């Protein structure tokens, strides 16, 4: 009888393999050092490093579940310019949370984008394959030598412990080109805002919007925990922003909670920043239950209408019903709630004109 021994060799599509890191001729740089620019973590200086999205001084006053998701990176970015023909990422993560609806590439992976012909173009996603908490991998498709802007999106969910960037030893590395928009946009909302279930970090709707505008962004998507907490409102109000996208309808546990918090949350921001453009969104899952989410939409829209009636000219409303077009709206989701990549693309395309209007672009 012929016995065929099992093999561990990869027999599938070679394009799905991730290259092992060849460290020969490579110098590794901690991303905390100049000239790397880290965005998406606005309190790094106050927090004395680390990658918590909120001030450490607030952590003790937050709800336990909110404090658990606050350190999630939610697609922050690492930006720089280099002429290196090779790029490696050496990363340690603090947790290894998984989800049946989210890819490993999104939860624990890094998206590498390069600027080509004036626009950022996806290069590769690097994520843990064997050891989920510590890995080192090389980015393919880097396109040879020549100075180029590099943007690396951090994972959406599993918190960062440390990250190093590997470049050729003799390569030039310097700071990135400035953004076209002077100050960051901040998106506050649910797991949809955070980007679940995009297939990788660069495909969330905040990331897509920011790339289109050549703008910095801060992702305050707190999965299951964007409930209009006053501590979060105060944290947002303390930041210098170009615009604020308020998208927490879906996480309010009931219409009563939404009514009690939505106007108050907006006013907490507006008191501190009376001229800040604010774009208010209703839940993108309207078609799931039009009667129920229609009631919630009216609560959200009233916040906008009251402000506009009082003379606020820097407030805008985007109806979530428009996000997923047509009778096949569910095809833009993975579970009739969380968008897939096509759903996030439609969200970004719907919101972009409003943000451009708000920023006078």
ZAMARGU-4260 file (C-alpha; in steps of 0.2 Angstrom, whole numbers, plus 5000, padded with zeros to 4 digits):
<rodrens>
0) 5000/5000/5000 | 5006/5017/4995 | 5007/5029/5010 | 5009/5047/5007 | 5017/5057/5021
5) 5009/5073/5026 | 5018/5089/5022 | 5018/5106/5029 | 5023/5114/5013 | 5011/5128/5006
10) 5002/5121/4991 | 4990/5135/4988 | 4991/5152/4979 | 5009/5159/4982 | 5001/5176/4982
15) 4993/5172/4999 | 5010/5169/5007 | 5019/5182/5018 | 5037/5183/5016 | 5049/5179/5030
20) 5059/5194/5036 | 5077/5193/5029 | 5086/5205/5042 | 5103/5206/5032 | 5107/5223/5028
25) 5093/5230/5038 | 5092/5243/5052 | 5078/5244/5063 | 5071/5261/5070 | 5059/5263/5084
30) 5044/5273/5078 | 5045/5284/5093 | 5061/5292/5086 | 5063/5306/5074 | 5058/5307/5060
35) 5044/5295/5061 | 5027/5304/5064 | 5013/5294/5073 | 4995/5300/5071 | 4979/5294/5078
40) 4985/5294/5096 | 4982/5312/5101 | 4987/5311/5120 | 5004/5302/5117 | 5014/5317/5124
45) 5003/5318/5139 | 5003/5299/5142 | 5022/5299/5140 | 5021/5287/5126 | 5011/5272/5123
50) 4996/5270/5111 | 4981/5273/5121 | 4968/5284/5112 | 4962/5293/5127 | 4971/5302/5141
55) 4978/5290/5154 | 4971/5301/5168 | 4954/5297/5162 | 4955/5278/5162 | 4950/5276/5180
60) 4934/5286/5178 | 4928/5277/5162 | 4916/5262/5162 | 4926/5246/5163 | 4921/5240/5145
65) 4926/5257/5138 | 4943/5257/5147 | 4945/5240/5139 | 4943/5246/5121 | 4952/5263/5123
70) 4969/5256/5120 | 4964/5248/5103 | 4974/5257/5089 | 4959/5258/5077 | 4970/5261/5062
75) 4982/5275/5068 | 4996/5279/5056 | 5015/5279/5055 | 5021/5291/5042 | 5039/5295/5035
80) 5049/5296/5018 | 5062/5285/5013 | 5072/5279/4998 | 5074/5261/5005 | 5069/5247/4993
85) 5065/5236/5007 | 5053/5239/5022 | 5051/5227/5037 | 5039/5228/5052 | 5044/5221/5069
90) 5029/5222/5081 | 5023/5216/5098 | 5005/5217/5102 | 4998/5217/5120 | 4982/5206/5116
95) 4977/5193/5103 | 4958/5196/5102 | 4950/5187/5087 | 4932/5188/5079 | 4923/5176/5068
100) 4918/5191/5057 | 4935/5200/5056 | 4951/5195/5047 | 4967/5193/5056 | 4974/5206/5044
105) 4962/5219/5051 | 4963/5215/5069 | 4982/5213/5071 | 4989/5218/5054 | 4998/5233/5047
110) 4993/5241/5030 | 5008/5248/5020 | 5003/5262/5008 | 5015/5271/4996 | 5013/5287/4987
115) 5013/5285/4968 | 5008/5299/4956 | 5002/5310/4970 | 4990/5297/4978 | 4992/5284/4991
120) 4992/5266/4984 | 4990/5250/4994 | 5006/5240/4995 | 5004/5226/5007 | 4997/5220/5023
125) 5008/5212/5036 | 5001/5202/5051 | 5006/5189/5063 | 5005/5171/5056 | 5013/5160/5069
130) 5016/5170/5085 | 5000/5181/5086 | 5009/5193/5099 | 5026/5196/5091 | 5030/5195/5073
135) 5042/5202/5060 | 5038/5202/5041 | 5044/5211/5025 | 5033/5221/5014 | 5033/5216/4996
140) 5029/5227/4981 | 5039/5242/4988 | 5044/5248/4970 | 5062/5250/4971 | 5073/5265/4977
145) 5068/5283/4975 | 5061/5294/4989 | 5043/5290/4993 | 5030/5294/5006 | 5026/5279/5017
150) 5010/5278/5027 | 5008/5262/5038 | 4990/5259/5046 | 4991/5251/5063 | 4979/5236/5067
155) 4961/5240/5072 | 4959/5230/5087 | 4974/5222/5096 | 4984/5235/5106 | 5002/5239/5102
160) 5016/5236/5114 | 5030/5241/5102 | 5034/5244/5084 | 5050/5245/5074 | 5052/5249/5056
165) 5066/5240/5046 | 5075/5249/5032 | 5090/5247/5022 | 5106/5252/5032 | 5111/5265/5020
170) 5094/5272/5016 | 5088/5290/5019 | 5074/5292/5030 | 5065/5308/5034 | 5049/5316/5040
175) 5033/5315/5029 | 5026/5328/5018 | 5013/5339/5027 | 4994/5335/5026 | 4984/5346/5015
180) 4972/5349/5029 | 4980/5358/5044 | 4972/5349/5058 | 4965/5331/5060 | 4947/5325/5058
185) 4940/5316/5073 | 4927/5302/5070 | 4918/5296/5086 | 4906/5281/5085 | 4903/5263/5086
190) 4913/5247/5080 | 4908/5253/5062 | 4917/5269/5065 | 4932/5259/5072 | 4931/5249/5056
195) 4924/5232/5060 | 4923/5222/5048 | 4934/5230/5035 | 4946/5217/5028 | 4961/5227/5033
200) 4965/5244/5042 | 4966/5255/5027 | 4948/5251/5021 | 4938/5259/5035 | 4927/5273/5031
205) 4938/5286/5041 | 4954/5280/5033 | 4946/5281/5016 | 4940/5299/5019 | 4956/5305/5026
210) 4966/5298/5011 | 4954/5306/4999 | 4957/5323/5008 | 4975/5321/5012 | 4970/5324/5030
215) 4976/5317/5047 | 4962/5308/5057 | 4959/5302/5074 | 4948/5286/5075 | 4937/5287/5091
220) 4927/5271/5086 | 4924/5262/5103 | 4916/5245/5098 | 4900/5243/5108 | 4905/5258/5120
225) 4901/5274/5110 | 4887/5279/5122 | 4890/5298/5123 | 4900/5297/5139 | 4904/5315/5145
230) 4922/5310/5149 | 4925/5307/5130 | 4916/5323/5125 | 4928/5333/5136 | 4943/5323/5129
235) 4937/5327/5111 | 4933/5346/5115 | 4951/5348/5121 | 4959/5344/5105 | 4963/5355/5090
240) 4953/5348/5075 | 4948/5353/5058 | 4931/5344/5059 | 4922/5332/5071 | 4911/5318/5064
245) 4898/5312/5077 | 4892/5294/5073 | 4887/5286/5089 | 4869/5283/5086 | 4871/5264/5084
250) 4879/5261/5101 | 4866/5270/5112 | 4857/5256/5120 | 4840/5263/5118 | 4831/5278/5111
255) 4829/5285/5128 | 4848/5284/5131 | 4851/5292/5114 | 4838/5306/5118 | 4846/5310/5135
260) 4864/5310/5128 | 4865/5316/5110 | 4861/5334/5112 | 4871/5335/5128 | 4886/5327/5119
265) 4885/5339/5105 | 4884/5354/5116 | 4899/5349/5127 | 4909/5350/5111 | 4901/5366/5105
270) 4904/5375/5121 | 4922/5373/5120 | 4924/5374/5101 | 4910/5386/5094 | 4917/5386/5076
275) 4922/5368/5074 | 4913/5360/5059 | 4902/5346/5066 | 4895/5332/5054 | 4881/5322/5063
280) 4877/5305/5056 | 4862/5294/5059 | 4865/5275/5060 | 4869/5266/5044 | 4858/5251/5047
285) 4842/5261/5044 | 4836/5247/5032 | 4837/5234/5045 | 4822/5240/5055 | 4816/5257/5047
290) 4803/5260/5061 | 4815/5258/5075 | 4830/5267/5067 | 4818/5280/5060 | 4814/5285/5078
295) 4832/5286/5082 | 4836/5296/5066 | 4823/5309/5072 | 4832/5311/5089 | 4849/5313/5080
300) 4842/5325/5067 | 4834/5336/5080 | 4852/5339/5088 | 4856/5346/5070 | 4840/5355/5068
305) 4841/5364/5085 | 4859/5370/5082 | 4854/5376/5064 | 4839/5385/5071 | 4850/5394/5084
310) 4861/5400/5070 | 4875/5387/5070 | 4882/5388/5052 | 4895/5374/5056 | 4884/5359/5059
315) 4879/5346/5045 | 4868/5331/5045 | 4871/5315/5035 | 4856/5303/5034 | 4862/5285/5037
320) 4848/5278/5026 | 4859/5284/5011 | 4874/5274/5015 | 4869/5257/5008 | 4860/5260/4992
325) 4845/5251/4985 | 4835/5236/4990 | 4851/5225/4991 | 4857/5235/5006 | 4862/5220/5016
330) 4875/5215/5003 | 4885/5229/5009 | 4887/5221/5026 | 4894/5205/5033 | 4880/5203/5046
335) 4866/5215/5042 | 4875/5228/5053 | 4894/5229/5050 | 4899/5235/5033 | 4910/5225/5022
340) 4923/5234/5011 | 4910/5239/4998 | 4899/5246/5012 | 4914/5256/5019 | 4917/5263/5002
345) 4899/5269/5000 | 4900/5277/5017 | 4915/5286/5013 | 4908/5292/4996 | 4892/5298/5004
350) 4901/5308/5018 | 4915/5315/5008 | 4905/5329/4999 | 4898/5335/5016 | 4915/5335/5024
355) 4922/5345/5009 | 4908/5357/5011 | 4911/5359/5029 | 4930/5362/5026 | 4927/5374/5012
360) 4937/5362/5000
</rodrens>
